[in-house]
């Protein structure tokens, strides 16, 4: 869109002529011309409010130059106003970094009022989340929360702040924010506020692996969202409930909800949230071994995340795609994808997801027998997973460490890592994975003639019957074939 109507525009034959003419004006005269330009453009577009958004940055520039030179409070206030509108416009057109700069300038502007500062800072925090810049988003949103002038602004700051806490590996803080959000929404919020608060509470509980507790608020949020919410919000709720259902073991319902989420969000023009929903669907398709469909959805999500500049989203899509490649029997292709995902996620501040990515890369390298690089990545993942209460990520690292030591025939160490993984899955409540880990521990103990092997095997058979009965016979055969080695094992190199 052209900045002014053609009949009101003056075109110089050369930029140097324009600059020379500009510099020939006295400073005060230039300021008055900027003020005049601001007022004329504003008047021309007054009847076309949406077109004003497209020229908001130009209006801010004119108002700022004139206001500063003339010390005109009206023009300075208009500069703050147009900076915020220009930031919103940039965000809506997927220019995230520009949007953050403009919104933070608006928030810090001397002429901005309390409401404008709060609104600009909250929007900047949300854009930073979209960009995957989690730590900066946290800092901006914490400031926005402290400065919130009313309950509506407080609610609007709490929700994205909880999201930042969750993805920075601060699940207890996320739950505290979610509980505060829920109490405030119940007291002074509308139906949409209540839906968002219930969803945030369920997501925070899920982050703490309190899945059974998360189910009730998640289902209530979905029921209310179907009645009261527009497509974008409904799609997000569908996706979150689908993820929870999958974690609870209801794969069929999870897949249906995640598929519906994508369909609903496709009715909107928000490319980023559609991409997030596609990646979530790809994850579930992968877990259901529908690998071709999973790859298609993940590739679409990855391309969109790169297009809109969401670095964390790009990392998450690469994490899923790396796992798909491994499941397709292509671990040599999956390992670099997962490793790149870890690097991006670490850069974004999501240490929990970074740990999972490095762990997945290590597992792929183990598949191809590269023990040295596998160990290197596991050593990188372990402290990341240990920080921030990332129980599931830590347990994944322990599993792969156990598998690595098993393949290196270092049986006592393998048994210890599998014991830790077993306890981790018990805390999470994943009975199937817990059964596998205690069975692996029992076999490793038998291989090194540890007296605790028989007791571990009794516990393993009970756990397998309860949590993974279809795998019992396979482990019976593995146990029967296991025998202590007569010579000390020698670790193999990659």
C-alpha positions as CSV (number, residue, x, y, z in Angstrom):
1,X,0.0,0.0,0.0
2,X,1.3,3.5,-0.9
3,X,1.9,5.7,2.1
4,X,-0.3,8.5,0.7
5,X,-2.9,8.9,-2.0
6,X,-1.2,9.6,-5.4
7,X,-2.6,13.1,-5.8
8,X,-1.1,14.2,-2.5
9,X,2.3,12.6,-3.0
10,X,5.4,14.5,-4.3
11,X,8.1,12.4,-6.0
12,X,11.7,13.7,-6.1
13,X,13.7,12.7,-9.2
14,X,16.6,11.7,-6.9
15,X,16.9,10.9,-3.2
16,X,19.8,13.4,-2.9
17,X,17.5,16.2,-4.1
18,X,15.0,15.2,-1.5
19,X,17.6,15.1,1.3
20,X,19.0,18.4,0.2
21,X,15.6,20.1,0.2
22,X,15.0,18.6,3.7
23,X,18.2,19.9,5.1
24,X,17.6,23.4,3.8
25,X,14.6,23.7,6.1
26,X,15.2,25.3,9.5
27,X,14.7,22.8,12.3
28,X,11.5,24.4,13.6
29,X,10.1,24.7,10.1
30,X,10.9,21.0,9.5
31,X,9.1,20.1,12.7
32,X,6.0,22.0,11.6
33,X,6.1,20.3,8.2
34,X,6.3,16.9,10.0
35,X,3.3,17.9,12.2
36,X,1.4,19.0,9.1
37,X,2.3,15.7,7.3
38,X,1.1,13.7,10.3
39,X,-2.2,15.6,10.5
40,X,-2.9,15.4,6.8
41,X,-2.2,11.7,6.5
42,X,-4.3,11.0,9.6
43,X,-7.2,13.0,8.1
44,X,-6.9,11.4,4.7
45,X,-7.2,7.9,6.1
46,X,-9.6,8.8,8.9
47,X,-12.5,7.1,7.1
48,X,-10.4,4.0,6.5
49,X,-9.2,2.8,9.9
50,X,-7.6,-0.4,8.6
51,X,-5.5,1.6,6.2
52,X,-4.2,3.7,9.1
53,X,-2.6,0.6,10.5
54,X,-0.5,0.2,7.3
55,X,0.8,3.8,7.6
56,X,1.1,3.8,11.4
57,X,4.9,3.6,11.4
58,X,5.0,6.6,9.1
59,X,2.6,8.5,11.3
60,X,4.7,7.7,14.4
61,X,7.8,9.0,12.7
62,X,6.2,12.3,11.7
63,X,4.6,12.7,15.1
64,X,7.8,11.9,17.0
65,X,10.0,14.2,15.1
66,X,7.6,17.1,15.3
67,X,6.6,16.4,18.9
68,X,10.2,16.2,20.2
69,X,11.3,19.5,18.4
70,X,8.1,21.5,19.3
71,X,7.6,19.8,22.7
72,X,4.1,19.2,21.6
73,X,2.3,16.9,24.1
74,X,-0.4,16.1,21.6
75,X,2.0,14.9,18.9
76,X,4.1,12.9,21.5
77,X,1.0,11.2,22.6
78,X,0.1,10.4,19.0
79,X,3.6,9.0,18.5
80,X,3.1,6.5,21.4
81,X,-0.3,5.6,19.9
82,X,1.0,5.0,16.4
83,X,4.0,3.0,17.6
84,X,1.7,0.6,19.4
85,X,-0.5,0.2,16.3
86,X,2.5,-0.2,14.1
87,X,3.7,-3.0,16.4
88,X,0.4,-4.8,16.3
89,X,0.3,-4.4,12.5
90,X,3.8,-5.9,12.2
91,X,2.9,-8.8,14.4
92,X,-0.2,-9.5,12.3
93,X,1.9,-9.6,9.2
94,X,4.5,-12.0,10.8
95,X,7.3,-9.5,11.3
96,X,7.8,-10.5,14.8
97,X,11.2,-8.9,15.6
98,X,10.0,-5.6,14.2
99,X,6.8,-5.9,16.2
100,X,8.7,-6.4,19.5
101,X,10.9,-3.4,18.9
102,X,7.9,-1.1,18.2
103,X,5.8,-2.4,21.1
104,X,8.6,-2.0,23.6
105,X,9.3,1.5,22.3
106,X,5.6,2.2,22.8
107,X,5.7,0.8,26.3
108,X,8.7,2.9,27.3
109,X,7.4,6.1,25.6
110,X,7.2,9.2,27.9
111,X,3.8,10.1,26.6
112,X,2.2,6.7,26.9
113,X,-0.4,6.4,29.6
114,X,-0.6,3.5,32.1
115,X,-3.1,1.6,30.0
116,X,-1.0,2.0,26.8
117,X,2.2,0.9,28.5
118,X,0.6,-2.2,30.0
119,X,-1.1,-3.2,26.7
120,X,2.0,-2.7,24.6
121,X,4.2,-4.7,27.1
122,X,1.7,-7.5,27.2
123,X,1.5,-7.7,23.4
124,X,5.3,-7.6,23.2
125,X,5.6,-10.5,25.6
126,X,3.2,-12.6,23.5
127,X,5.1,-11.8,20.3
128,X,8.3,-12.9,22.1
129,X,6.6,-16.2,22.9
130,X,5.7,-16.6,19.3
131,X,9.3,-16.0,18.3
132,X,10.5,-18.6,20.9
133,X,12.4,-16.0,22.9
134,X,11.2,-17.4,26.2
135,X,13.5,-15.8,28.7
136,X,12.9,-12.3,27.3
137,X,9.2,-13.0,27.1
138,X,9.3,-14.0,30.8
139,X,11.0,-10.7,31.8
140,X,8.7,-8.5,29.7
141,X,5.5,-10.3,31.0
142,X,6.7,-10.2,34.6
143,X,7.0,-6.4,34.3
144,X,3.6,-6.2,32.6
145,X,2.1,-8.2,35.5
146,X,3.6,-5.9,38.1
147,X,2.3,-2.8,36.1
148,X,-1.1,-4.2,35.2
149,X,-3.7,-1.4,36.0
150,X,-6.7,-3.6,36.4
151,X,-8.0,-7.2,36.6
152,X,-8.4,-7.5,32.8
153,X,-4.8,-6.6,32.3
154,X,-3.7,-8.9,35.1
155,X,-5.5,-11.8,33.5
156,X,-4.0,-11.0,30.1
157,X,-0.5,-11.0,31.5
158,X,-0.9,-14.1,33.7
159,X,-1.8,-16.4,30.8
160,X,1.2,-16.0,28.6
161,X,3.5,-15.8,31.6
162,X,2.4,-19.2,32.7
163,X,3.2,-20.5,29.2
164,X,6.7,-19.0,29.5
165,X,7.2,-20.6,32.8
166,X,6.1,-24.0,31.6
167,X,8.4,-24.0,28.6
168,X,11.4,-22.6,30.6
169,X,11.1,-25.7,32.8
170,X,9.5,-23.9,35.8
171,X,6.4,-26.1,36.3
172,X,5.7,-25.1,39.9
173,X,5.8,-21.4,39.0
174,X,3.5,-22.2,36.0
175,X,1.0,-23.8,38.4
176,X,1.1,-20.9,40.8
177,X,0.4,-18.5,38.0
178,X,-2.4,-20.8,36.7
179,X,-4.1,-21.0,40.1
180,X,-3.9,-17.2,40.5
181,X,-5.3,-16.8,37.0
182,X,-8.2,-19.2,37.7
183,X,-9.2,-17.4,41.0
184,X,-9.2,-14.0,39.3
185,X,-11.1,-15.3,36.3
186,X,-13.8,-16.8,38.5
187,X,-14.0,-13.5,40.4
188,X,-14.1,-10.9,37.7
189,X,-13.6,-12.6,34.3
190,X,-16.1,-13.5,31.5
191,X,-16.7,-16.9,29.9
192,X,-13.6,-16.6,27.7
193,X,-11.4,-15.8,30.7
194,X,-12.8,-18.8,32.5
195,X,-12.1,-21.1,29.5
196,X,-8.5,-19.8,29.3
197,X,-8.0,-20.1,33.0
198,X,-9.2,-23.8,33.0
199,X,-7.0,-24.6,30.1
200,X,-3.9,-23.0,31.7
201,X,-4.6,-24.9,34.9
202,X,-4.9,-28.2,33.1
203,X,-1.7,-27.5,31.1
204,X,0.2,-26.6,34.2
205,X,-0.9,-29.8,36.0
206,X,0.1,-31.8,32.9
207,X,3.6,-30.1,33.1
208,X,3.9,-31.5,36.6
209,X,2.8,-35.0,35.4
210,X,-0.4,-34.7,37.5
211,X,-2.4,-36.0,34.6
212,X,-5.4,-37.4,36.4
213,X,-5.9,-34.0,38.1
214,X,-5.6,-32.2,34.8
215,X,-8.4,-34.1,33.1
216,X,-11.4,-32.4,34.8
217,X,-10.4,-28.7,34.1
218,X,-9.3,-29.7,30.6
219,X,-12.7,-31.3,29.7
220,X,-14.6,-28.4,31.3
221,X,-12.5,-25.9,29.3
222,X,-13.3,-27.8,26.1
223,X,-17.1,-28.0,26.9
224,X,-17.2,-24.2,27.5
225,X,-15.1,-23.4,24.5
226,X,-17.5,-25.3,22.2
227,X,-20.3,-23.1,23.5
228,X,-18.7,-19.6,23.8
229,X,-15.3,-19.4,21.9
230,X,-14.3,-18.4,18.4
231,X,-12.4,-20.8,16.2
232,X,-8.8,-19.8,17.2
233,X,-9.4,-20.3,20.9
234,X,-11.4,-23.5,20.4
235,X,-8.7,-25.0,18.2
236,X,-6.1,-24.3,20.8
237,X,-8.2,-26.0,23.5
238,X,-8.9,-29.0,21.3
239,X,-5.2,-29.4,20.7
240,X,-4.3,-29.2,24.5
241,X,-7.0,-31.7,25.5
242,X,-5.9,-34.0,22.7
243,X,-2.3,-33.9,24.0
244,X,-3.6,-34.7,27.5
245,X,-5.8,-37.6,26.3
246,X,-2.8,-39.1,24.5
247,X,-0.7,-38.8,27.7
248,X,-3.5,-40.6,29.6
249,X,-3.4,-43.4,27.1
250,X,-6.6,-42.7,25.1
251,X,-4.9,-42.6,21.7
252,X,-8.0,-42.8,19.6
253,X,-9.7,-39.9,21.3
254,X,-6.5,-37.9,21.2
255,X,-6.1,-38.4,17.5
256,X,-9.7,-37.3,16.9
257,X,-9.3,-34.1,19.0
258,X,-6.0,-33.2,17.4
259,X,-7.4,-33.7,13.9
260,X,-10.4,-31.6,14.7
261,X,-8.1,-28.9,16.1
262,X,-6.3,-28.5,12.8
263,X,-9.6,-28.4,10.9
264,X,-11.0,-25.7,13.2
265,X,-7.9,-23.6,13.1
266,X,-7.7,-23.7,9.3
267,X,-10.8,-21.5,9.4
268,X,-8.6,-18.7,10.8
269,X,-5.8,-16.8,9.2
270,X,-3.3,-17.4,12.1
271,X,-0.6,-19.3,10.4
272,X,1.5,-19.9,13.5
273,X,-1.3,-21.6,15.6
274,X,-2.2,-23.8,12.6
275,X,1.5,-24.8,12.5
276,X,1.5,-25.6,16.2
277,X,-1.6,-27.7,15.8
278,X,-0.1,-29.6,12.9
279,X,3.0,-30.4,14.8
280,X,0.9,-31.7,17.8
281,X,-1.1,-33.8,15.3
282,X,2.2,-35.1,13.8
283,X,3.4,-36.2,17.2
284,X,0.2,-38.2,17.9
285,X,0.3,-39.7,14.4
286,X,3.8,-40.8,15.0
287,X,2.9,-42.5,18.3
288,X,0.1,-44.3,16.4
289,X,2.7,-45.4,13.8
290,X,1.0,-43.5,11.0
291,X,4.4,-42.3,9.9
292,X,3.7,-41.1,6.4
293,X,0.8,-38.9,7.6
294,X,2.9,-37.7,10.5
295,X,5.8,-36.7,8.2
296,X,3.4,-34.8,5.9
297,X,1.9,-32.8,8.8
298,X,5.3,-32.1,10.4
299,X,6.8,-30.9,7.1
300,X,3.9,-28.4,6.7
301,X,4.4,-27.2,10.3
302,X,8.2,-26.9,9.9
303,X,7.8,-24.8,6.7
304,X,5.3,-22.5,8.3
305,X,7.3,-22.0,11.5
306,X,10.3,-21.0,9.4
307,X,8.2,-18.7,7.3
308,X,6.7,-16.8,10.4
309,X,10.0,-16.8,12.2
310,X,9.0,-18.9,15.3
311,X,12.4,-20.3,16.3
312,X,11.0,-22.4,19.2
313,X,8.3,-23.8,16.9
314,X,10.9,-24.6,14.3
315,X,12.9,-26.5,16.9
316,X,9.8,-28.5,18.1
317,X,9.0,-29.4,14.5
318,X,12.5,-30.6,13.9
319,X,12.4,-32.6,17.1
320,X,9.3,-34.4,15.9
321,X,10.7,-34.9,12.4
322,X,13.9,-36.4,13.8
323,X,11.8,-38.9,15.8
324,X,9.8,-39.8,12.7
325,X,13.0,-40.4,10.7
326,X,14.2,-42.8,13.4
327,X,10.8,-44.6,13.5
328,X,11.0,-44.9,9.7
329,X,14.3,-46.8,10.2
330,X,16.4,-43.9,9.1
331,X,18.3,-43.0,12.3
332,X,21.3,-41.6,10.4
333,X,18.9,-38.9,9.0
334,X,17.1,-38.4,12.3
335,X,20.1,-37.8,14.5
336,X,21.2,-34.4,12.9
337,X,17.6,-33.2,12.8
338,X,17.1,-33.9,16.5
339,X,20.5,-32.4,17.3
340,X,19.7,-29.2,15.4
341,X,16.3,-29.1,17.2
342,X,18.2,-29.2,20.5
343,X,20.4,-26.4,19.5
344,X,17.5,-24.2,18.5
345,X,15.5,-25.0,21.6
346,X,18.4,-24.3,23.9
347,X,18.8,-21.0,22.1
348,X,15.1,-20.3,22.7
349,X,15.4,-21.1,26.4
350,X,13.3,-24.3,26.4
351,X,15.8,-26.5,28.3
352,X,13.3,-29.3,28.8
353,X,12.5,-29.7,25.1
354,X,16.2,-29.2,24.3
355,X,17.0,-32.1,26.6
356,X,14.5,-34.3,24.9
357,X,15.9,-33.3,21.5
358,X,19.5,-34.2,22.4
359,X,18.3,-37.4,24.0
360,X,16.4,-38.4,20.8
361,X,19.6,-37.6,18.8
362,X,21.6,-39.8,21.1
363,X,19.1,-42.7,20.7
364,X,19.4,-42.4,16.9
365,X,23.2,-42.4,17.2
366,X,22.9,-45.5,19.4
367,X,20.9,-47.2,16.6
368,X,23.8,-46.7,14.2
369,X,26.4,-47.8,16.8
370,X,28.1,-44.4,17.3
371,X,28.6,-44.8,21.0
372,X,31.1,-41.9,21.5
373,X,28.7,-39.3,20.0
374,X,25.8,-40.9,21.7
375,X,27.5,-40.5,25.1
376,X,28.5,-36.9,24.3
377,X,24.9,-35.9,23.6
378,X,23.6,-37.7,26.7
379,X,26.1,-35.9,28.8
380,X,24.7,-32.6,27.3
381,X,21.1,-33.7,27.9
382,X,21.5,-34.9,31.5
383,X,22.0,-31.5,33.2
384,X,19.4,-29.9,31.1
385,X,16.8,-32.5,31.9
386,X,17.8,-32.4,35.6
387,X,17.0,-28.7,35.8
388,X,13.5,-27.3,36.1
389,X,11.7,-30.5,37.3
390,X,11.6,-32.0,33.8
391,X,10.8,-35.5,35.1
392,X,9.8,-37.1,31.7
393,X,12.9,-35.7,29.9
394,X,15.2,-36.9,32.6
395,X,13.7,-40.3,32.6
396,X,14.1,-40.5,28.8
397,X,17.8,-39.7,29.2
398,X,18.2,-42.4,31.8
399,X,16.5,-44.9,29.5
400,X,19.0,-44.2,26.6
401,X,21.9,-44.2,29.1
402,X,20.8,-47.7,30.2
403,X,20.5,-48.9,26.6
404,X,23.9,-47.5,25.8
405,X,25.5,-49.3,28.7
406,X,23.7,-52.4,27.7
407,X,25.1,-52.3,24.2
408,X,28.5,-51.6,25.7
409,X,28.0,-54.7,27.8
410,X,28.6,-52.7,31.0
411,X,25.8,-54.5,32.7
412,X,26.0,-53.2,36.3
413,X,25.8,-49.6,35.0
414,X,23.0,-50.5,32.6
415,X,21.0,-52.0,35.5
416,X,21.5,-48.8,37.6
417,X,20.3,-46.5,34.8
418,X,17.3,-48.7,34.1
419,X,16.5,-48.6,37.9
420,X,16.4,-44.8,37.8
421,X,14.3,-44.9,34.7
422,X,11.9,-47.3,36.3
423,X,11.4,-45.0,39.3
424,X,11.0,-42.0,37.0
425,X,8.2,-43.7,35.0
426,X,6.6,-44.8,38.3
427,X,6.4,-41.2,39.4
428,X,5.0,-40.1,36.1
429,X,2.4,-42.9,36.2
430,X,3.5,-44.6,32.9
431,X,3.1,-48.2,33.9
432,X,4.0,-49.7,30.5
433,X,7.3,-47.9,30.3
434,X,8.0,-48.6,34.0
435,X,7.5,-52.3,33.3
436,X,10.0,-52.3,30.4
437,X,12.6,-50.6,32.5
438,X,12.4,-52.9,35.5
439,X,12.5,-55.9,33.0
440,X,15.6,-54.4,31.4
441,X,17.2,-54.0,34.8
442,X,16.5,-57.6,35.8
443,X,18.1,-58.9,32.6
444,X,21.2,-56.6,33.1
445,X,21.5,-57.8,36.7
446,X,21.4,-61.4,35.6
447,X,24.1,-60.8,33.0
448,X,26.5,-59.6,35.7
449,X,25.5,-62.3,38.1
450,X,24.1,-59.9,40.7
451,X,22.1,-61.7,43.5
452,X,19.4,-59.1,43.2
453,X,18.5,-60.4,39.7
454,X,15.9,-62.9,40.8
455,X,14.0,-60.4,43.0
456,X,14.1,-57.8,40.2
457,X,12.7,-60.4,37.7
458,X,9.8,-61.2,40.1
459,X,8.9,-57.5,40.2
460,X,9.4,-57.2,36.4
461,X,7.0,-60.1,35.6
462,X,4.3,-58.6,37.9
463,X,4.8,-55.1,36.3
464,X,4.7,-56.6,32.8
465,X,1.5,-58.5,33.5
466,X,-0.1,-55.3,34.8
467,X,1.3,-52.7,32.5
468,X,2.5,-54.4,29.3
469,X,1.1,-58.0,29.1
470,X,1.7,-58.2,25.3
471,X,5.5,-57.8,26.0
472,X,5.7,-60.4,28.8
473,X,6.6,-63.4,26.6
474,X,9.4,-61.5,24.8
475,X,11.0,-60.6,28.1
476,X,10.6,-64.1,29.4
477,X,12.7,-65.3,26.4
478,X,15.2,-62.5,26.9
479,X,15.5,-63.4,30.6
480,X,15.9,-67.1,29.8
481,X,18.7,-66.3,27.2
482,X,20.6,-64.1,29.6
483,X,23.6,-65.6,31.3
484,X,26.5,-64.1,33.2
485,X,29.6,-63.4,31.1
486,X,32.7,-65.3,32.1
487,X,35.1,-62.6,31.1
488,X,35.0,-58.9,31.9
489,X,33.1,-57.0,29.2
490,X,35.1,-54.7,26.9
491,X,33.4,-51.5,25.9
492,X,33.1,-51.0,22.2
493,X,33.8,-47.8,20.4
494,X,31.5,-46.1,18.0
